[in-house]
Amino acid sequence: MTIRILITGGTIDCERIEQGDKYIFDKTHLPEMLEQGRCKLNIESQVLFLKDSIYTTNEDRKKILLTCKDCKEERIIILHGTDTMPETALVLGKEIKDKTIVLLGAMIPYNQKKSDALFNLGCAVSAVQSLPKGVYITMNGKIFEWNNVKKNKELGLFETLK
């Protein structure tokens, strides 16, 4: 089994955050994260773009959707910014029924102390292998279905709608 990981940026992968909440991206940190987590699975990764998710457009979501539909792997993980992750999950969940897709992000960049990136990535890797076909978000040890999740910006966590 091969897992495809799509990279779109977000806090999890940013290099630093400059004054005015400007996210700076140099490269993806995914290879470092997988190595640090001692992941031994067969993983293929692909950078679609690197940006703060508040700037993710409908065209970007279409690119994510088409990439998911076109890839041969049935298990897909998407590194994504947390601000608009539920919106992307909604687009994917309405269209894709024959694959298991798990989106994740982080509240603190991978390269910063006390980051939640590795924990969230580990949860996503486990979830994508064990969940039935569908679209999910995993954050902070919880798994949410694509149509029952929101980000609580005040508390800095994800929760169900219902």
C-alpha positions as a Markdown table, in Angstrom:
| # | Residue | x | y | z |
|---|---|---|---|---|
| 1 | Met | 0.0 | 0.0 | 0.0 |
| 2 | Thr | 1.3 | 3.5 | -0.9 |
| 3 | Ile | 0.0 | 6.6 | 0.8 |
| 4 | Arg | 0.0 | 9.8 | -1.2 |
| 5 | Ile | 0.7 | 13.0 | 0.8 |
| 6 | Leu | -0.3 | 16.3 | -0.8 |
| 7 | Ile | 1.3 | 19.5 | 0.5 |
| 8 | Thr | -0.4 | 22.8 | 0.4 |
| 9 | Gly | 1.3 | 24.9 | 3.0 |
| 10 | Gly | -0.3 | 26.1 | 6.2 |
| 11 | Thr | 1.2 | 26.8 | 9.6 |
| 12 | Ile | 2.4 | 23.2 | 9.8 |
| 13 | Asp | 4.9 | 23.8 | 6.9 |
| 14 | Cys | 5.8 | 27.5 | 7.2 |
| 15 | Glu | 9.3 | 28.5 | 7.9 |
| 16 | Arg | 8.4 | 31.5 | 10.1 |
| 17 | Ile | 5.7 | 34.0 | 10.7 |
| 18 | Glu | 6.7 | 37.6 | 10.2 |
| 19 | Gln | 5.1 | 40.7 | 11.6 |
| 20 | Gly | 1.6 | 41.2 | 10.5 |
| 21 | Asp | 0.9 | 37.4 | 10.4 |
| 22 | Lys | 2.8 | 37.0 | 7.0 |
| 23 | Tyr | 3.7 | 33.3 | 6.6 |
| 24 | Ile | 7.0 | 32.6 | 4.9 |
| 25 | Phe | 7.6 | 29.3 | 3.1 |
| 26 | Asp | 11.0 | 28.1 | 1.9 |
| 27 | Lys | 10.3 | 24.4 | 1.4 |
| 28 | Thr | 8.2 | 21.6 | 2.8 |
| 29 | His | 9.3 | 20.0 | 6.1 |
| 30 | Leu | 7.5 | 16.8 | 5.3 |
| 31 | Pro | 10.6 | 14.7 | 4.7 |
| 32 | Glu | 12.1 | 15.8 | 8.1 |
| 33 | Met | 8.8 | 15.1 | 9.8 |
| 34 | Leu | 8.6 | 11.6 | 8.4 |
| 35 | Glu | 12.2 | 10.9 | 9.3 |
| 36 | Gln | 11.8 | 12.2 | 12.8 |
| 37 | Gly | 8.7 | 10.1 | 13.3 |
| 38 | Arg | 10.6 | 7.1 | 11.9 |
| 39 | Cys | 7.9 | 6.4 | 9.4 |
| 40 | Lys | 8.6 | 3.3 | 7.4 |
| 41 | Leu | 5.6 | 3.3 | 5.1 |
| 42 | Asn | 5.6 | 3.6 | 1.4 |
| 43 | Ile | 4.8 | 7.3 | 0.9 |
| 44 | Glu | 4.8 | 9.4 | -2.2 |
| 45 | Ser | 4.6 | 13.2 | -1.6 |
| 46 | Gln | 3.7 | 16.0 | -3.9 |
| 47 | Val | 3.8 | 19.8 | -3.3 |
| 48 | Leu | 0.8 | 21.4 | -4.9 |
| 49 | Phe | 1.6 | 24.9 | -3.4 |
| 50 | Leu | 2.9 | 26.5 | -0.2 |
| 51 | Lys | 0.6 | 29.2 | 1.2 |
| 52 | Asp | -1.3 | 30.3 | 4.2 |
| 53 | Ser | -4.7 | 28.7 | 3.9 |
| 54 | Ile | -6.5 | 32.0 | 4.3 |
| 55 | Tyr | -5.3 | 32.7 | 0.8 |
| 56 | Thr | -6.4 | 29.3 | -0.6 |
| 57 | Thr | -8.7 | 30.0 | -3.5 |
| 58 | Asn | -11.5 | 28.1 | -5.2 |
| 59 | Glu | -9.0 | 27.3 | -8.0 |
| 60 | Asp | -6.6 | 25.9 | -5.4 |
| 61 | Arg | -9.3 | 23.7 | -4.0 |
| 62 | Lys | -10.1 | 22.5 | -7.6 |
| 63 | Lys | -6.5 | 21.7 | -8.0 |
| 64 | Ile | -6.5 | 19.6 | -4.8 |
| 65 | Leu | -9.7 | 17.9 | -5.8 |
| 66 | Leu | -8.5 | 17.0 | -9.3 |
| 67 | Thr | -5.2 | 15.8 | -7.9 |
| 68 | Cys | -7.0 | 13.5 | -5.5 |
| 69 | Lys | -9.3 | 12.2 | -8.2 |
| 70 | Asp | -6.4 | 11.6 | -10.6 |
| 71 | Cys | -3.9 | 9.9 | -8.3 |
| 72 | Lys | -3.7 | 6.1 | -8.3 |
| 73 | Glu | -3.4 | 5.9 | -4.5 |
| 74 | Glu | -6.6 | 5.2 | -2.6 |
| 75 | Arg | -5.2 | 6.7 | 0.7 |
| 76 | Ile | -4.3 | 10.3 | 0.7 |
| 77 | Ile | -3.1 | 12.7 | 3.4 |
| 78 | Ile | -3.3 | 16.5 | 2.8 |
| 79 | Leu | -1.1 | 18.9 | 4.8 |
| 80 | His | -3.3 | 22.0 | 4.9 |
| 81 | Gly | -3.6 | 25.3 | 6.9 |
| 82 | Thr | -6.2 | 25.1 | 9.7 |
| 83 | Asp | -8.1 | 28.3 | 8.9 |
| 84 | Thr | -9.8 | 26.9 | 5.8 |
| 85 | Met | -9.3 | 23.2 | 6.2 |
| 86 | Pro | -13.1 | 22.5 | 6.7 |
| 87 | Glu | -13.9 | 24.3 | 3.4 |
| 88 | Thr | -11.4 | 22.1 | 1.5 |
| 89 | Ala | -12.8 | 19.0 | 3.2 |
| 90 | Leu | -16.3 | 20.0 | 2.2 |
| 91 | Val | -15.3 | 20.3 | -1.5 |
| 92 | Leu | -13.5 | 16.9 | -1.4 |
| 93 | Gly | -16.2 | 15.2 | 0.6 |
| 94 | Lys | -19.0 | 16.1 | -1.8 |
| 95 | Glu | -17.0 | 14.7 | -4.8 |
| 96 | Ile | -14.8 | 11.8 | -3.7 |
| 97 | Lys | -16.4 | 8.6 | -2.4 |
| 98 | Asp | -13.9 | 5.9 | -3.5 |
| 99 | Lys | -10.8 | 7.0 | -1.5 |
| 100 | Thr | -9.8 | 7.6 | 2.1 |
| 101 | Ile | -8.6 | 11.2 | 2.5 |
| 102 | Val | -7.3 | 12.8 | 5.7 |
| 103 | Leu | -6.5 | 16.5 | 6.1 |
| 104 | Leu | -4.3 | 17.8 | 8.9 |
| 105 | Gly | -2.5 | 21.0 | 9.9 |
| 106 | Ala | -0.9 | 22.4 | 13.0 |
| 107 | Met | -1.4 | 25.4 | 15.3 |
| 108 | Ile | 2.4 | 25.8 | 15.7 |
| 109 | Pro | 4.9 | 25.3 | 12.8 |
| 110 | Tyr | 6.8 | 22.1 | 12.7 |
| 111 | Asn | 10.1 | 23.8 | 13.2 |
| 112 | Gln | 9.0 | 25.6 | 16.4 |
| 113 | Lys | 9.2 | 24.3 | 20.0 |
| 114 | Lys | 6.0 | 22.7 | 21.3 |
| 115 | Ser | 4.6 | 22.2 | 17.8 |
| 116 | Asp | 1.7 | 19.8 | 17.4 |
| 117 | Ala | 2.8 | 19.0 | 13.8 |
| 118 | Leu | 4.3 | 15.6 | 14.5 |
| 119 | Phe | 1.5 | 14.4 | 16.6 |
| 120 | Asn | -1.1 | 15.5 | 14.0 |
| 121 | Leu | 0.8 | 13.9 | 11.2 |
| 122 | Gly | 1.1 | 10.6 | 13.1 |
| 123 | Cys | -2.6 | 10.6 | 13.8 |
| 124 | Ala | -3.3 | 11.2 | 10.1 |
| 125 | Val | -0.9 | 8.4 | 9.0 |
| 126 | Ser | -2.7 | 6.0 | 11.3 |
| 127 | Ala | -6.2 | 7.3 | 10.4 |
| 128 | Val | -5.7 | 7.0 | 6.7 |
| 129 | Gln | -4.8 | 3.4 | 7.1 |
| 130 | Ser | -7.7 | 2.4 | 9.3 |
| 131 | Leu | -10.7 | 4.6 | 8.3 |
| 132 | Pro | -13.3 | 3.6 | 5.7 |
| 133 | Lys | -13.4 | 5.4 | 2.4 |
| 134 | Gly | -14.4 | 9.1 | 3.0 |
| 135 | Val | -12.9 | 12.5 | 3.8 |
| 136 | Tyr | -11.8 | 13.4 | 7.3 |
| 137 | Ile | -9.9 | 16.0 | 9.3 |
| 138 | Thr | -7.7 | 15.0 | 12.2 |
| 139 | Met | -6.4 | 17.5 | 14.7 |
| 140 | Asn | -5.1 | 17.0 | 18.2 |
| 141 | Gly | -6.0 | 13.4 | 18.5 |
| 142 | Lys | -9.6 | 13.7 | 17.2 |
| 143 | Ile | -11.0 | 12.6 | 13.9 |
| 144 | Phe | -13.8 | 14.5 | 12.3 |
| 145 | Glu | -16.0 | 13.7 | 9.3 |
| 146 | Trp | -15.8 | 16.2 | 6.4 |
| 147 | Asn | -19.4 | 17.5 | 7.0 |
| 148 | Asn | -19.3 | 17.8 | 10.7 |
| 149 | Val | -16.3 | 20.0 | 11.7 |
| 150 | Lys | -15.4 | 23.6 | 12.4 |
| 151 | Lys | -12.4 | 25.4 | 13.7 |
| 152 | Asn | -13.0 | 27.3 | 17.0 |
| 153 | Lys | -10.6 | 30.1 | 16.5 |
| 154 | Glu | -11.1 | 31.4 | 20.0 |
| 155 | Leu | -10.0 | 28.1 | 21.6 |
| 156 | Gly | -7.6 | 27.2 | 18.8 |
| 157 | Leu | -9.1 | 23.7 | 18.3 |
| 158 | Phe | -11.5 | 21.8 | 16.1 |
| 159 | Glu | -14.9 | 20.6 | 17.1 |
| 160 | Thr | -18.0 | 19.0 | 15.7 |
| 161 | Leu | -20.8 | 21.1 | 14.3 |
| 162 | Lys | -23.6 | 18.9 | 15.8 |
